[in-house]
């Protein structure tokens, strides 16, 4: 089984000596609907990765995916260093 995006991002941040990510997840309830909103922060970096889902694990993965996309945009890494970004939210490979 392939590593998840959180593990891959953690390893990449360590390899580049950028720091350890911290996740802050909050549960929100509206009637019978529960959503989780997650923020991912890395020390000394101004960007906050955001994720939202109906479960905490997916919210954290979405935040890690968002932070990974930021790293690519800012040329802190290349897409091939975060291959898990190629997996969409449904688990299907994207083009």
C-alpha positions in Angstrom: 0.0 0.0 0.0 1.3 3.5 -0.9 2.1 5.9 1.9 -0.4 8.6 2.6 0.2 12.2 1.8 0.7 13.1 5.5 3.6 10.6 5.8 5.1 11.7 2.5 4.9 15.4 3.4 6.4 14.8 6.9 9.3 13.0 5.3 9.9 15.7 2.7 9.8 18.5 5.3 12.3 16.5 7.4 14.6 15.9 4.4 14.6 19.6 3.6 15.0 20.6 7.3 11.9 22.8 7.2 10.3 21.6 10.4 7.6 19.3 11.6 4.0 19.9 10.6 1.3 20.4 13.3 -2.3 19.8 12.7 -5.2 21.7 14.4 -8.5 20.0 13.7 -11.9 21.3 14.9 -15.2 19.6 14.7 -18.2 21.5 13.6 -21.8 20.3 14.0 -24.8 21.6 12.3 -27.8 19.5 13.1 -26.9 16.0 12.2 -24.0 17.0 9.9 -20.5 16.8 11.3 -17.6 18.4 9.5 -13.9 18.6 10.4 -11.8 21.6 9.5 -8.1 21.2 9.8 -5.2 23.6 9.6 -1.6 22.5 9.0 1.3 24.7 10.0 5.0 24.4 9.7 7.3 26.5 11.9 8.8 29.6 10.2 6.5 29.3 7.2 3.6 31.7 6.8 1.3 29.5 4.8 -1.5 27.5 6.5 -2.6 24.3 4.7 -6.4 23.9 5.0 -8.5 20.8 4.8 -12.2 20.0 5.3 -14.1 16.7 5.3 -16.7 14.7 7.1 -14.0 12.8 9.0 -10.9 13.9 10.8 -8.4 11.7 8.9 -9.5 13.0 5.5 -9.5 16.6 6.7 -5.9 16.2 7.8 -5.0 14.6 4.5 -6.6 17.4 2.6 -4.7 20.0 4.6 -1.4 18.1 3.9 -2.3 18.0 0.2 -3.0 21.8 0.2 0.4 22.4 1.9 2.1 20.2 -0.6 0.6 22.2 -3.5 1.8 25.4 -1.8 5.4 23.9 -1.7 5.2 23.1 -5.4 3.9 26.6 -6.3 6.7 28.2 -4.2 9.4 26.0 -5.8 10.2 24.5 -2.4 9.9 21.0 -4.0 8.9 19.5 -7.3 5.7 17.4 -7.9 7.6 14.2 -8.2 8.7 14.6 -4.6 5.1 14.4 -3.5 3.6 11.7 -5.8 0.6 11.3 -3.5 -0.7 14.6 -4.8 -1.6 12.7 -8.0 -4.3 10.8 -6.1 -7.6 12.7 -6.1 -10.0 12.8 -3.2 -11.9 9.8 -4.5 -8.7 7.7 -4.7 -8.5 7.7 -8.5 -5.4 8.8 -10.4 -5.8 12.2 -12.1 -4.2 13.1 -15.4 
